[in-house]
């Protein structure tokens, strides 16, 4: 599943970009890192390592929940599972 996590994370990174200080996204949520919105406080400062760690953890959790709901996905090509995530 590591390959799928890396592929999905690359997609998120491409779409979100990396910003290590909080900003308000288009939905007006405080956002930091690779698009993290949970628990973000204005004034926070992250390192890239923190942003990467949070992203990989989120992708893993989402992917695990997705496979629970759609068990056949783990039989698909890694790129398909990554795209569904």
N, CA, C and O atoms as a GROMACS GRO file, in nm:
protein
  340
    1UNK      N    1   0.083  -0.120   0.000
    1UNK     CA    2   0.000   0.000   0.000
    1UNK      C    3   0.087   0.126   0.000
    1UNK      O    4   0.036   0.236  -0.022
    2UNK      N    5   0.216   0.111   0.024
    2UNK     CA    6   0.304   0.228   0.028
    2UNK      C    7   0.307   0.299  -0.107
    2UNK      O    8   0.304   0.422  -0.114
    3UNK      N    9   0.312   0.220  -0.215
    3UNK     CA   10   0.315   0.282  -0.348
    3UNK      C   11   0.189   0.365  -0.373
    3UNK      O   12   0.196   0.474  -0.431
    4UNK      N   13   0.075   0.314  -0.329
    4UNK     CA   14  -0.051   0.386  -0.347
    4UNK      C   15  -0.053   0.516  -0.265
    4UNK      O   16  -0.102   0.619  -0.311
    5UNK      N   17   0.001   0.509  -0.143
    5UNK     CA   18   0.007   0.629  -0.058
    5UNK      C   19   0.095   0.736  -0.123
    5UNK      O   20   0.060   0.854  -0.123
    6UNK      N   21   0.208   0.694  -0.176
    6UNK     CA   22   0.298   0.789  -0.242
    6UNK      C   23   0.231   0.851  -0.364
    6UNK      O   24   0.240   0.972  -0.385
    7UNK      N   25   0.164   0.769  -0.445
    7UNK     CA   26   0.095   0.822  -0.564
    7UNK      C   27  -0.015   0.921  -0.525
    7UNK      O   28  -0.025   1.029  -0.584
    8UNK      N   29  -0.098   0.883  -0.427
    8UNK     CA   30  -0.207   0.972  -0.385
    8UNK      C   31  -0.151   1.102  -0.326
    8UNK      O   32  -0.205   1.209  -0.351
    9UNK      N   33  -0.044   1.092  -0.248
    9UNK     CA   34   0.018   1.211  -0.189
    9UNK      C   35   0.073   1.304  -0.296
    9UNK      O   36   0.064   1.426  -0.283
   10UNK      N   37   0.131   1.247  -0.401
   10UNK     CA   38   0.181   1.330  -0.512
   10UNK      C   39   0.068   1.408  -0.577
   10UNK      O   40   0.085   1.524  -0.614
   11UNK      N   41  -0.049   1.345  -0.590
   11UNK     CA   42  -0.164   1.415  -0.648
   11UNK      C   43  -0.208   1.530  -0.560
   11UNK      O   44  -0.236   1.640  -0.609
   12UNK      N   45  -0.214   1.506  -0.429
   12UNK     CA   46  -0.253   1.612  -0.335
   12UNK      C   47  -0.151   1.725  -0.341
   12UNK      O   48  -0.189   1.843  -0.347
   13UNK      N   49  -0.023   1.690  -0.339
   13UNK     CA   50   0.081   1.792  -0.342
   13UNK      C   51   0.071   1.878  -0.467
   13UNK      O   52   0.088   2.000  -0.461
   14UNK      N   53   0.042   1.815  -0.580
   14UNK     CA   54   0.028   1.889  -0.706
   14UNK      C   55  -0.089   1.987  -0.699
   14UNK      O   56  -0.078   2.101  -0.743
   15UNK      N   57  -0.200   1.941  -0.644
   15UNK     CA   58  -0.321   2.024  -0.638
   15UNK      C   59  -0.314   2.133  -0.532
   15UNK      O   60  -0.360   2.244  -0.554
   16UNK      N   61  -0.257   2.102  -0.417
   16UNK     CA   62  -0.261   2.193  -0.302
   16UNK      C   63  -0.142   2.288  -0.294
   16UNK      O   64  -0.159   2.405  -0.258
   17UNK      N   65  -0.023   2.241  -0.325
   17UNK     CA   66   0.096   2.322  -0.300
   17UNK      C   67   0.127   2.322  -0.151
   17UNK      O   68   0.044   2.285  -0.069
   18UNK      N   69   0.247   2.364  -0.118
   18UNK     CA   70   0.292   2.362   0.021
   18UNK      C   71   0.306   2.504   0.074
   18UNK      O   72   0.379   2.586   0.018
   19UNK      N   73   0.235   2.532   0.182
   19UNK     CA   74   0.246   2.661   0.251
   19UNK      C   75   0.261   2.629   0.400
   19UNK      O   76   0.174   2.564   0.458
   20UNK      N   77   0.369   2.675   0.459
   20UNK     CA   78   0.404   2.635   0.595
   20UNK      C   79   0.353   2.729   0.703
   20UNK      O   80   0.382   2.708   0.821
   21UNK      N   81   0.279   2.831   0.665
   21UNK     CA   82   0.212   2.919   0.760
   21UNK      C   83   0.064   2.924   0.724
   21UNK      O   84   0.030   2.909   0.606
   22UNK      N   85  -0.024   2.945   0.819
   22UNK     CA   86  -0.167   2.940   0.792
   22UNK      C   87  -0.214   3.050   0.697
   22UNK      O   88  -0.163   3.162   0.695
   23UNK      N   89  -0.313   3.012   0.619
   23UNK     CA   90  -0.383   3.104   0.529
   23UNK      C   91  -0.528   3.057   0.524
   23UNK      O   92  -0.559   2.945   0.565
   24UNK      N   93  -0.615   3.142   0.475
   24UNK     CA   94  -0.755   3.103   0.461
   24UNK      C   95  -0.778   3.051   0.319
   24UNK      O   96  -0.754   3.122   0.221
   25UNK      N   97  -0.825   2.926   0.310
   25UNK     CA   98  -0.854   2.868   0.179
   25UNK      C   99  -0.980   2.932   0.121
   25UNK      O  100  -1.041   3.018   0.185
   26UNK      N  101  -1.017   2.890   0.002
   26UNK     CA  102  -1.134   2.948  -0.064
   26UNK      C  103  -1.264   2.925   0.013
   26UNK      O  104  -1.361   2.998  -0.006
   27UNK      N  105  -1.265   2.826   0.099
   27UNK     CA  106  -1.382   2.798   0.182
   27UNK      C  107  -1.375   2.869   0.317
   27UNK      O  108  -1.461   2.849   0.403
   28UNK      N  109  -1.271   2.952   0.335
   28UNK     CA  110  -1.250   3.034   0.455
   28UNK      C  111  -1.209   2.952   0.579
   28UNK      O  112  -1.235   2.994   0.692
   29UNK      N  113  -1.146   2.838   0.557
   29UNK     CA  114  -1.091   2.759   0.668
   29UNK      C  115  -0.943   2.790   0.682
   29UNK      O  116  -0.873   2.800   0.581
   30UNK      N  117  -0.892   2.806   0.804
   30UNK     CA  118  -0.748   2.818   0.821
   30UNK      C  119  -0.682   2.690   0.770
   30UNK      O  120  -0.724   2.580   0.805
   31UNK      N  121  -0.580   2.705   0.688
   31UNK     CA  122  -0.519   2.592   0.617
   31UNK      C  123  -0.368   2.605   0.626
   31UNK      O  124  -0.314   2.716   0.628
   32UNK      N  125  -0.298   2.490   0.632
   32UNK     CA  126  -0.153   2.491   0.640
   32UNK      C  127  -0.100   2.364   0.572
   32UNK      O  128  -0.175   2.270   0.549
   33UNK      N  129   0.027   2.363   0.542
   33UNK     CA  130   0.090   2.245   0.485
   33UNK      C  131   0.040   2.216   0.345
   33UNK      O  132   0.036   2.304   0.260
   34UNK      N  133   0.003   2.091   0.322
   34UNK     CA  134  -0.047   2.046   0.193
   34UNK      C  135  -0.200   2.051   0.191
   34UNK      O  136  -0.263   1.962   0.133
   35UNK      N  137  -0.260   2.151   0.254
   35UNK     CA  138  -0.405   2.164   0.253
   35UNK      C  139  -0.475   2.116   0.379
   35UNK      O  140  -0.595   2.091   0.379
   36UNK      N  141  -0.399   2.103   0.487
   36UNK     CA  142  -0.458   2.058   0.615
   36UNK      C  143  -0.544   2.169   0.675
   36UNK      O  144  -0.502   2.284   0.682
   37UNK      N  145  -0.666   2.132   0.718
   37UNK     CA  146  -0.757   2.230   0.778
   37UNK      C  147  -0.796   2.197   0.921
   37UNK      O  148  -0.853   2.281   0.990
   38UNK      N  149  -0.766   2.078   0.968
   38UNK     CA  150  -0.809   2.041   1.103
   38UNK      C  151  -0.705   2.083   1.206
   38UNK      O  152  -0.587   2.051   1.195
   39UNK      N  153  -0.752   2.155   1.307
   39UNK     CA  154  -0.666   2.195   1.417
   39UNK      C  155  -0.566   2.306   1.384
   39UNK      O  156  -0.470   2.325   1.458
   40UNK      N  157  -0.589   2.377   1.275
   40UNK     CA  158  -0.496   2.482   1.234
   40UNK      C  159  -0.529   2.612   1.308
   40UNK      O  160  -0.645   2.655   1.311
   41UNK      N  161  -0.428   2.672   1.367
   41UNK     CA  162  -0.444   2.800   1.435
   41UNK      C  163  -0.360   2.905   1.364
   41UNK      O  164  -0.246   2.880   1.326
   42UNK      N  165  -0.418   3.023   1.348
   42UNK     CA  166  -0.342   3.133   1.291
   42UNK      C  167  -0.223   3.158   1.384
   42UNK      O  168  -0.242   3.171   1.505
   43UNK      N  169  -0.105   3.165   1.330
   43UNK     CA  170   0.016   3.179   1.409
   43UNK      C  171   0.100   3.052   1.409
   43UNK      O  172   0.218   3.055   1.443
   44UNK      N  173   0.038   2.938   1.371
   44UNK     CA  174   0.115   2.814   1.361
   44UNK      C  175   0.222   2.827   1.253
   44UNK      O  176   0.206   2.902   1.157
   45UNK      N  177   0.330   2.756   1.270
   45UNK     CA  178   0.433   2.744   1.166
   45UNK      C  179   0.474   2.597   1.164
   45UNK      O  180   0.508   2.539   1.267
   46UNK      N  181   0.472   2.538   1.044
   46UNK     CA  182   0.510   2.398   1.028
   46UNK      C  183   0.641   2.388   0.952
   46UNK      O  184   0.680   2.480   0.880
   47UNK      N  185   0.707   2.275   0.967
   47UNK     CA  186   0.819   2.240   0.881
   47UNK      C  187   0.763   2.153   0.768
   47UNK      O  188   0.650   2.105   0.775
   48UNK      N  189   0.843   2.134   0.664
   48UNK     CA  190   0.797   2.046   0.558
   48UNK      C  191   0.780   1.904   0.609
   48UNK      O  192   0.690   1.832   0.566
   49UNK      N  193   0.865   1.863   0.702
   49UNK     CA  194   0.852   1.728   0.760
   49UNK      C  195   0.717   1.711   0.831
   49UNK      O  196   0.654   1.606   0.821
   50UNK      N  197   0.672   1.815   0.903
   50UNK     CA  198   0.542   1.809   0.969
   50UNK      C  199   0.429   1.800   0.866
   50UNK      O  200   0.336   1.721   0.882
   51UNK      N  201   0.439   1.880   0.762
   51UNK     CA  202   0.336   1.880   0.657
   51UNK      C  203   0.331   1.745   0.587
   51UNK      O  204   0.223   1.692   0.563
   52UNK      N  205   0.448   1.690   0.555
   52UNK     CA  206   0.453   1.560   0.488
   52UNK      C  207   0.394   1.452   0.577
   52UNK      O  208   0.316   1.369   0.531
   53UNK      N  209   0.430   1.452   0.704
   53UNK     CA  210   0.382   1.352   0.798
   53UNK      C  211   0.230   1.356   0.810
   53UNK      O  212   0.164   1.252   0.808
   54UNK      N  213   0.175   1.476   0.822
   54UNK     CA  214   0.030   1.491   0.833
   54UNK      C  215  -0.039   1.443   0.706
   54UNK      O  216  -0.142   1.375   0.711
   55UNK      N  217   0.018   1.478   0.591
   55UNK     CA  218  -0.041   1.436   0.463
   55UNK      C  219  -0.040   1.284   0.451
   55UNK      O  220  -0.143   1.225   0.418
   56UNK      N  221   0.073   1.220   0.477
   56UNK     CA  222   0.081   1.074   0.462
   56UNK      C  223  -0.015   1.005   0.558
   56UNK      O  224  -0.077   0.905   0.523
   57UNK      N  225  -0.027   1.057   0.680
   57UNK     CA  226  -0.120   1.000   0.776
   57UNK      C  227  -0.264   1.012   0.731
   57UNK      O  228  -0.343   0.919   0.744
   58UNK      N  229  -0.299   1.128   0.676
   58UNK     CA  230  -0.436   1.150   0.627
   58UNK      C  231  -0.466   1.059   0.508
   58UNK      O  232  -0.573   0.998   0.501
   59UNK      N  233  -0.371   1.050   0.416
   59UNK     CA  234  -0.392   0.965   0.298
   59UNK      C  235  -0.408   0.819   0.341
   59UNK      O  236  -0.496   0.750   0.290
   60UNK      N  237  -0.324   0.773   0.432
   60UNK     CA  238  -0.334   0.635   0.481
   60UNK      C  239  -0.470   0.609   0.543
   60UNK      O  240  -0.534   0.509   0.510
   61UNK      N  241  -0.515   0.697   0.632
   61UNK     CA  242  -0.644   0.680   0.697
   61UNK      C  243  -0.758   0.678   0.595
   61UNK      O  244  -0.846   0.592   0.601
   62UNK      N  245  -0.755   0.771   0.501
   62UNK     CA  246  -0.860   0.777   0.400
   62UNK      C  247  -0.859   0.651   0.315
   62UNK      O  248  -0.964   0.596   0.283
   63UNK      N  249  -0.739   0.605   0.278
   63UNK     CA  250  -0.726   0.486   0.194
   63UNK      C  251  -0.777   0.362   0.268
   63UNK      O  252  -0.845   0.279   0.208
   64UNK      N  253  -0.746   0.350   0.396
   64UNK     CA  254  -0.795   0.237   0.474
   64UNK      C  255  -0.947   0.236   0.480
   64UNK      O  256  -1.010   0.131   0.466
   65UNK      N  257  -1.007   0.352   0.501
   65UNK     CA  258  -1.152   0.361   0.506
   65UNK      C  259  -1.214   0.331   0.369
   65UNK      O  260  -1.319   0.269   0.361
   66UNK      N  261  -1.148   0.376   0.264
   66UNK     CA  262  -1.197   0.350   0.129
   66UNK      C  263  -1.196   0.200   0.100
   66UNK      O  264  -1.292   0.148   0.042
   67UNK      N  265  -1.090   0.132   0.138
   67UNK     CA  266  -1.081  -0.013   0.114
   67UNK      C  267  -1.185  -0.089   0.197
   67UNK      O  268  -1.238  -0.191   0.152
   68UNK      N  269  -1.216  -0.040   0.318
   68UNK     CA  270  -1.323  -0.102   0.396
   68UNK      C  271  -1.456  -0.093   0.322
   68UNK      O  272  -1.534  -0.188   0.322
   69UNK      N  273  -1.481   0.022   0.261
   69UNK     CA  274  -1.607   0.043   0.189
   69UNK      C  275  -1.609  -0.025   0.052
   69UNK      O  276  -1.715  -0.065   0.004
   70UNK      N  277  -1.494  -0.037  -0.010
   70UNK     CA  278  -1.481  -0.095  -0.145
   70UNK      C  279  -1.367  -0.196  -0.145
   70UNK      O  280  -1.260  -0.167  -0.200
   71UNK      N  281  -1.386  -0.314  -0.085
   71UNK     CA  282  -1.275  -0.408  -0.067
   71UNK      C  283  -1.206  -0.450  -0.196
   71UNK      O  284  -1.087  -0.481  -0.194
   72UNK      N  285  -1.276  -0.452  -0.307
   72UNK     CA  286  -1.214  -0.496  -0.433
   72UNK      C  287  -1.108  -0.398  -0.483
   72UNK      O  288  -1.027  -0.434  -0.568
   73UNK      N  289  -1.107  -0.277  -0.430
   73UNK     CA  290  -1.008  -0.178  -0.476
   73UNK      C  291  -0.865  -0.222  -0.450
   73UNK      O  292  -0.774  -0.184  -0.524
   74UNK      N  293  -0.842  -0.301  -0.345
   74UNK     CA  294  -0.704  -0.342  -0.317
   74UNK      C  295  -0.651  -0.437  -0.425
   74UNK      O  296  -0.530  -0.462  -0.430
   75UNK      N  297  -0.738  -0.489  -0.511
   75UNK     CA  298  -0.697  -0.576  -0.620
   75UNK      C  299  -0.665  -0.498  -0.747
   75UNK      O  300  -0.610  -0.553  -0.842
   76UNK      N  301  -0.699  -0.371  -0.748
   76UNK     CA  302  -0.678  -0.288  -0.866
   76UNK      C  303  -0.534  -0.238  -0.874
   76UNK      O  304  -0.456  -0.255  -0.780
   77UNK      N  305  -0.501  -0.178  -0.986
   77UNK     CA  306  -0.368  -0.118  -1.004
   77UNK      C  307  -0.348  -0.010  -0.899
   77UNK      O  308  -0.443   0.058  -0.861
   78UNK      N  309  -0.224   0.008  -0.852
   78UNK     CA  310  -0.197   0.112  -0.751
   78UNK      C  311  -0.245   0.250  -0.793
   78UNK      O  312  -0.292   0.328  -0.710
   79UNK      N  313  -0.234   0.280  -0.920
   79UNK     CA  314  -0.276   0.414  -0.966
   79UNK      C  315  -0.427   0.433  -0.951
   79UNK      O  316  -0.473   0.544  -0.927
   80UNK      N  317  -0.504   0.326  -0.966
   80UNK     CA  318  -0.650   0.339  -0.952
   80UNK      C  319  -0.687   0.365  -0.807
   80UNK      O  320  -0.770   0.452  -0.779
   81UNK      N  321  -0.627   0.291  -0.715
   81UNK     CA  322  -0.655   0.314  -0.572
   81UNK      C  323  -0.611   0.455  -0.532
   81UNK      O  324  -0.682   0.524  -0.459
   82UNK      N  325  -0.496   0.497  -0.579
   82UNK     CA  326  -0.446   0.632  -0.549
   82UNK      C  327  -0.543   0.738  -0.600
   82UNK      O  328  -0.573   0.835  -0.530
   83UNK      N  329  -0.593   0.719  -0.721
   83UNK     CA  330  -0.685   0.817  -0.781
   83UNK      C  331  -0.817   0.821  -0.705
   83UNK      O  332  -0.876   0.928  -0.690
   84UNK      N  333  -0.863   0.707  -0.657
   84UNK     CA  334  -0.989   0.702  -0.581
   84UNK      C  335  -0.975   0.770  -0.447
   84UNK      O  336  -1.073   0.819  -0.391
   85UNK      N  337  -0.854   0.773  -0.395
   85UNK     CA  338  -0.829   0.833  -0.266
   85UNK      C  339  -0.836   0.982  -0.279
   85UNK      O  340  -0.818   1.054  -0.181
   0.00000   0.00000   0.00000
